[in-house]
Amino acid sequence: MKILYLMTEPFGIGGVQTDILTLTEDLSAKGHVVYVATTEGVLLAELIAKGARHVDIDFHFSDAKKLLGAIRQLRRVVREQGIELIAPQSVRSSIAAYIALRLIPHGYRVRATRRRPPIVTTIHNIHNPKNFQYAGKILRTCADFVIFESHYERNRLLDNGLHPEKSAVIHSGIDLSKLSSPSRAEQFAAQYGIDPAEHFVYGIVARLSEEKGHCYLVDAFARVAQTQPQARLMVVGDGPLLDAVQRQVAALGLHGRVIFTGMQRDIASHLALFDVFVLSSTRESFPLSAREAMAAGRAVIAPRIGGCPEVVDDNVTGLLFEAANVDDLAAKMTALSDRRISTSMGQAGRQRSERLFSRESWVNGDEKIYLEWAAG
């Protein structure tokens, strides 16, 4: 089957991009041909190396002219490459697919079925409240079927016009074996001045942007550090707020106790240095980083928002806190400073990941829906 993924954002660092990398690799290994329509980003070479055929189309259109340009390109690629299924990864790209292949007359039909290629959208997250008010109704028209990563996102759109029979939840999965075998943890520990026997490490893996709430995490860590002199905070990632967070760390006198690693690809080896993973976001849907931390056997502290309660089993695999509440976050961090507790929760998190978030069940679930719709 020839599958064409449509992405709104460039192919850089992000949860959607990570999902597409995995789907490309595994679906290609199953004999499918994967096309990805997106603009260039830092991970594009890796995507192509995993077997994808890149199509340069910009679906982040801001006016009618750019929308029409994307539609023309999409129609041409579908016809020339004989695409059998369209898989938009956002509401915006679903609209473009609908206009290109349904609203504007298009004679192309899939050779095997003599039908128009189905549009099977995946919704990862919809952050803007204004958007999800209309997204259910839009997808009811523009998509034949919708896959959701979380019940949280599906329920929001069911409340706003999407029909239940047109959708299903398939949790995106984790490469459990990769996260179980960190290869460079000792090297990174030496590089960052971490002594696993001496230091208790809280860590976050996230882009340094407003919605990830690093400012709240640093404030909470400052309080924790007052009573835990051996505590360290590791910040893995890069982003537009890096300088601001570094200035905050300096102003709080935390130099040497907060470690900035920059963007990293070897997440497994960095997670191996953490005692507790902390997600400090103010907006989340179904956080990949928290699931990866659980798969690596780490206790997780996460905000009680979005799909986080679907990921973290409160008081079993970690703790949930009130988003943007520094006092509550600091209290939860202190509560897990006992290694016996954090280790036990980390083990429970690994078991939960194996049960709910395996890579195999995710890819097989998506493939099953694709094949059903491609067969008509």
C-alpha positions as CSV (number, residue, x, y, z in Angstrom):
1,M,0.0,0.0,0.0
2,K,1.2,3.5,-0.8
3,I,0.6,5.8,2.2
4,L,1.0,9.6,2.0
5,Y,1.4,11.4,5.3
6,L,0.6,15.1,5.4
7,M,2.3,17.3,8.0
8,T,1.7,20.9,8.9
9,E,5.0,21.6,10.6
10,P,8.6,21.2,9.3
11,F,10.3,17.9,9.9
12,G,12.2,18.9,13.0
13,I,12.2,17.9,16.6
14,G,8.7,17.1,18.0
15,G,6.3,14.3,19.0
16,V,4.5,14.1,15.7
17,Q,7.8,13.9,13.8
18,T,9.0,11.1,16.2
19,D,5.8,9.2,15.5
20,I,6.2,9.5,11.7
21,L,9.9,8.3,12.0
22,T,8.7,5.2,13.7
23,L,5.7,4.6,11.4
24,T,7.9,5.0,8.4
25,E,10.5,2.5,9.6
26,D,8.0,-0.1,10.6
27,L,5.5,0.2,7.8
28,S,8.3,0.2,5.3
29,A,9.6,-3.0,6.8
30,K,6.1,-4.5,6.4
31,G,6.3,-3.8,2.6
32,H,4.3,-0.5,2.4
33,V,5.6,2.5,0.6
34,V,5.6,5.6,2.7
35,Y,5.5,9.2,1.4
36,V,5.7,12.2,3.7
37,A,4.6,15.6,2.5
38,T,6.3,18.2,4.7
39,T,8.8,21.0,4.6
40,E,12.5,20.6,5.5
41,G,13.7,20.3,9.1
42,V,16.7,19.0,11.0
43,L,15.3,15.4,11.0
44,L,14.5,15.1,7.3
45,A,17.6,13.2,6.5
46,E,16.8,10.7,9.2
47,L,13.3,10.3,7.8
48,I,14.6,9.6,4.3
49,A,17.1,7.1,5.7
50,K,14.3,5.2,7.4
51,G,12.7,4.7,3.9
52,A,10.3,7.6,3.4
53,R,9.9,9.4,0.1
54,H,9.8,13.1,0.8
55,V,7.4,15.4,-0.9
56,D,8.0,19.1,-0.3
57,I,4.5,20.6,0.3
58,D,3.9,23.4,2.8
59,F,0.5,22.8,4.6
60,H,1.2,25.7,7.0
61,F,-0.7,28.0,4.6
62,S,-1.7,31.5,5.8
63,D,-3.7,32.7,2.8
64,A,-5.8,31.4,-0.1
65,K,-2.9,31.5,-2.6
66,K,-0.7,29.3,-0.5
67,L,-3.6,26.9,0.2
68,L,-4.3,26.6,-3.6
69,G,-0.6,26.0,-4.2
70,A,-0.5,23.1,-1.7
71,I,-3.7,21.7,-3.1
72,R,-2.3,21.6,-6.7
73,Q,0.9,19.9,-5.5
74,L,-1.1,17.4,-3.5
75,R,-3.3,16.5,-6.4
76,R,-0.4,16.0,-8.7
77,V,1.6,13.8,-6.2
78,V,-1.5,11.6,-5.5
79,R,-2.1,11.0,-9.2
80,E,1.6,10.6,-10.3
81,Q,2.6,8.3,-7.5
82,G,-0.6,6.2,-7.3
83,I,-1.3,7.0,-3.7
84,E,-3.7,4.6,-2.1
85,L,-4.4,6.3,1.3
86,I,-3.9,9.8,2.6
87,A,-3.0,10.2,6.3
88,P,-3.1,13.9,7.4
89,Q,-1.6,14.6,10.8
90,S,-3.6,17.7,11.6
91,V,-7.0,19.4,11.0
92,R,-5.4,21.9,8.7
93,S,-3.9,19.2,6.4
94,S,-7.2,17.3,6.5
95,I,-8.9,20.4,5.1
96,A,-6.4,20.6,2.3
97,A,-6.8,16.9,1.5
98,Y,-10.6,17.2,1.4
99,I,-10.5,20.2,-0.9
100,A,-7.9,18.6,-3.2
101,L,-9.5,15.2,-3.4
102,R,-13.2,15.6,-2.7
103,L,-14.4,19.2,-3.1
104,I,-12.6,20.0,-6.4
105,P,-13.5,17.3,-9.0
106,H,-10.6,14.9,-9.3
107,G,-10.7,11.9,-11.7
108,Y,-8.0,9.9,-9.9
109,R,-9.1,6.5,-8.5
110,V,-7.0,3.9,-6.8
111,R,-6.3,1.2,-9.3
112,A,-7.0,-1.8,-7.0
113,T,-10.4,-0.6,-5.8
114,R,-11.5,2.0,-8.4
115,R,-12.4,4.3,-5.6
116,R,-11.0,7.6,-4.4
117,P,-8.2,7.2,-1.9
118,P,-9.5,7.3,1.7
119,I,-8.5,10.2,4.1
120,V,-7.6,8.7,7.5
121,T,-6.5,11.6,9.8
122,T,-4.5,11.2,13.0
123,I,-5.0,13.8,15.7
124,H,-2.1,14.1,18.1
125,N,-3.1,17.2,20.0
126,I,-5.2,20.4,19.5
127,H,-3.8,23.1,21.8
128,N,-5.9,26.1,20.8
129,P,-9.3,26.0,22.5
130,K,-10.8,28.0,19.6
131,N,-9.7,25.3,17.2
132,F,-11.2,22.3,18.9
133,Q,-14.6,24.0,19.1
134,Y,-14.8,23.5,15.3
135,A,-12.4,20.6,14.8
136,G,-15.0,17.9,15.4
137,K,-17.4,19.3,12.8
138,I,-14.5,19.9,10.3
139,L,-13.2,16.3,10.6
140,R,-16.7,14.9,10.3
141,T,-16.7,16.3,6.8
142,C,-13.0,16.2,5.8
143,A,-11.9,12.8,7.0
144,D,-13.3,9.3,6.4
145,F,-11.9,8.2,9.7
146,V,-9.9,9.7,12.6
147,I,-7.3,8.0,14.8
148,F,-6.6,9.7,18.2
149,E,-3.6,9.1,20.4
150,S,-5.6,9.7,23.5
151,H,-9.2,9.4,24.9
152,Y,-8.8,13.0,26.1
153,E,-8.5,14.4,22.5
154,R,-11.2,12.1,21.2
155,N,-13.7,13.0,23.9
156,R,-13.2,16.7,23.2
157,L,-14.0,16.3,19.6
158,L,-16.9,14.0,20.2
159,D,-18.4,16.8,22.2
160,N,-17.9,19.2,19.3
161,G,-19.5,17.3,16.4
162,L,-17.4,14.3,15.5
163,H,-19.4,11.0,15.2
164,P,-18.1,8.2,17.4
165,E,-18.2,5.6,14.7
166,K,-15.8,7.6,12.6
167,S,-13.0,7.4,15.1
168,A,-10.8,5.2,17.4
169,V,-8.1,5.6,20.0
170,I,-4.7,4.0,19.3
171,H,-2.0,5.1,21.8
172,S,1.2,5.8,20.0
173,G,3.9,3.5,21.2
174,I,7.4,3.5,22.6
175,D,10.5,1.5,21.5
176,L,10.7,-0.3,24.8
177,S,13.9,-2.2,24.0
178,K,15.8,1.0,23.0
179,L,14.9,2.8,26.2
180,S,15.9,-0.3,28.2
181,S,19.5,-0.2,27.0
182,P,21.2,3.1,27.4
183,S,24.6,2.9,25.9
184,R,26.3,6.1,26.9
185,A,24.9,6.9,30.4
186,E,28.3,6.7,32.1
187,Q,29.9,9.0,29.5
188,F,27.2,11.6,29.9
189,A,27.3,11.4,33.7
190,A,31.0,12.2,33.6
191,Q,30.4,15.0,31.0
192,Y,27.8,16.7,33.2
193,G,29.6,16.1,36.6
194,I,26.9,13.7,37.8
195,D,27.7,11.1,40.4
196,P,24.8,8.7,40.5
197,A,25.7,7.5,44.0
198,E,25.8,11.0,45.4
199,H,23.3,13.2,43.3
200,F,19.6,12.9,43.1
201,V,18.6,14.0,39.6
202,Y,15.3,15.5,38.5
203,G,15.1,15.8,34.8
204,I,12.9,17.1,32.0
205,V,13.1,16.4,28.2
206,A,11.2,19.1,26.4
207,R,11.5,22.0,24.0
208,L,12.1,25.2,25.9
209,S,8.9,27.0,25.0
210,E,6.2,28.6,27.0
211,E,3.7,25.7,27.2
212,K,6.4,23.4,28.7
213,G,6.5,25.5,31.9
214,H,10.2,25.3,32.6
215,C,9.9,28.5,34.6
216,Y,7.7,26.7,37.1
217,L,10.0,23.8,37.3
218,V,13.0,25.9,38.0
219,D,11.2,27.8,40.8
220,A,10.0,24.5,42.3
221,F,13.5,23.1,42.1
222,A,14.9,26.1,43.9
223,R,12.6,25.3,46.8
224,V,13.6,21.6,46.8
225,A,17.3,22.4,46.6
226,Q,17.1,24.3,49.9
227,T,16.7,21.0,51.8
228,Q,18.4,18.7,49.3
229,P,21.9,19.9,48.7
230,Q,22.7,17.0,46.5
231,A,19.7,17.5,44.2
232,R,20.3,18.3,40.5
233,L,18.0,19.4,37.7
234,M,18.8,18.3,34.2
235,V,17.2,20.2,31.4
236,V,17.4,18.3,28.1
237,G,16.3,20.3,25.0
238,D,16.6,23.6,23.2
239,G,14.2,26.3,22.3
240,P,13.3,30.0,22.2
241,L,13.1,30.3,26.0
242,L,16.6,28.8,26.7
243,D,18.2,32.1,27.5
244,A,15.3,33.2,29.7
245,V,15.4,30.0,31.7
246,Q,19.2,30.3,32.1
247,R,18.9,33.8,33.4
248,Q,16.2,32.6,35.9
249,V,18.6,29.9,37.1
250,A,21.4,32.4,37.6
251,A,19.1,34.8,39.4
252,L,18.1,32.0,41.8
253,G,21.8,31.1,42.5
254,L,21.4,27.6,41.1
255,H,24.5,27.7,38.9
256,G,26.1,24.3,38.8
257,R,22.9,22.6,40.1
258,V,20.9,23.0,37.0
259,I,22.4,21.3,34.0
260,F,21.5,22.3,30.4
261,T,22.3,19.7,27.9
262,G,21.0,21.2,24.7
263,M,19.1,19.2,22.1
264,Q,19.9,15.5,22.4
265,R,19.0,12.4,20.3
266,D,20.2,9.8,22.7
267,I,17.3,10.2,25.1
268,A,17.7,6.7,26.6
269,S,21.1,7.5,28.0
270,H,19.9,10.8,29.4
271,L,16.8,9.3,31.0
272,A,19.1,6.7,32.7
273,L,20.7,9.6,34.7
274,F,17.3,10.7,36.1
275,D,15.9,9.6,39.4
276,V,12.6,11.3,38.7
277,F,11.2,12.7,35.4
278,V,9.3,15.9,35.7
279,L,6.9,17.3,33.1
280,S,6.0,20.9,34.0
281,S,3.7,21.8,31.1
282,T,0.7,24.0,31.2
283,R,-0.7,22.4,28.0
284,E,-0.4,18.7,27.1
285,S,-2.3,16.1,25.2
286,F,-0.7,12.7,25.4
287,P,3.0,13.4,26.3
288,L,5.5,11.3,24.5
289,S,8.3,12.3,26.9
290,A,6.5,11.1,29.9
291,R,5.8,7.7,28.2
292,E,9.4,7.4,27.3
293,A,10.4,8.1,30.9
294,M,8.1,5.4,32.1
295,A,9.4,3.0,29.6
296,A,12.9,3.7,30.9
297,G,11.7,2.8,34.4
298,R,11.5,6.3,35.8
299,A,8.9,7.7,38.2
300,V,7.0,10.6,36.5
301,I,5.6,13.8,37.9
302,A,3.2,15.4,35.5
303,P,0.4,18.0,35.5
304,R,-3.2,17.0,36.0
305,I,-4.2,18.2,32.5
306,G,-5.0,16.9,29.1
307,G,-4.2,13.2,28.6
308,C,-1.5,13.1,31.4
309,P,-3.8,11.1,33.7
310,E,-4.0,8.5,30.9
311,V,-0.2,8.2,31.0
312,V,0.6,8.5,34.7
313,D,-1.3,6.3,37.1
314,D,-1.3,8.7,40.1
315,N,0.4,7.3,43.2
316,V,1.4,4.2,41.3
317,T,3.7,5.2,38.5
318,G,4.2,8.7,39.6
319,L,2.4,11.8,40.9
320,L,0.1,14.4,39.3
321,F,0.2,18.0,40.3
322,E,-1.9,21.2,39.6
323,A,-0.4,22.8,36.5
324,A,1.5,26.1,37.1
325,N,1.3,25.5,40.9
326,V,4.9,25.8,42.1
327,D,4.1,24.9,45.7
328,D,2.3,21.7,44.6
329,L,5.1,20.8,42.1
330,A,7.8,21.3,44.8
331,A,5.8,19.1,47.2
332,K,5.5,16.3,44.7
333,M,9.2,16.5,43.9
334,T,10.1,16.3,47.6
335,A,7.7,13.4,48.0
336,L,9.6,11.4,45.4
337,S,13.1,12.3,46.8
338,D,13.1,8.9,48.6
339,R,14.8,6.6,46.1
340,R,12.9,3.6,47.4
341,I,9.6,5.2,46.4
342,S,10.8,6.6,43.1
343,T,12.4,3.3,42.1
344,S,9.2,1.4,43.0
345,M,7.1,3.8,40.9
346,G,9.6,3.6,38.1
347,Q,9.3,-0.2,38.0
348,A,5.5,0.1,37.9
349,G,5.8,2.7,35.1
350,R,7.8,0.3,33.0
351,Q,5.2,-2.4,33.5
352,R,2.4,0.0,32.5
353,S,4.4,1.0,29.4
354,E,4.7,-2.7,28.4
355,R,1.0,-3.2,28.8
356,L,-0.3,0.0,27.1
357,F,2.3,1.7,25.0
358,S,4.2,-0.8,23.0
359,R,5.5,0.1,19.6
360,E,4.2,-3.1,18.0
361,S,0.6,-2.8,19.1
362,W,0.5,0.9,18.0
363,V,1.9,0.2,14.5
364,N,-0.2,-2.9,14.0
365,G,-3.3,-0.9,15.1
366,D,-2.7,1.9,12.6
367,E,-1.9,-0.5,9.8
368,K,-5.1,-2.5,10.4
369,I,-7.2,0.7,10.0
370,Y,-5.2,1.8,7.0
371,L,-5.7,-1.6,5.3
372,E,-9.4,-1.7,6.1
373,W,-10.0,1.7,4.5
374,A,-7.7,1.1,1.6
375,A,-9.7,-2.1,0.8
376,G,-12.9,0.0,0.8
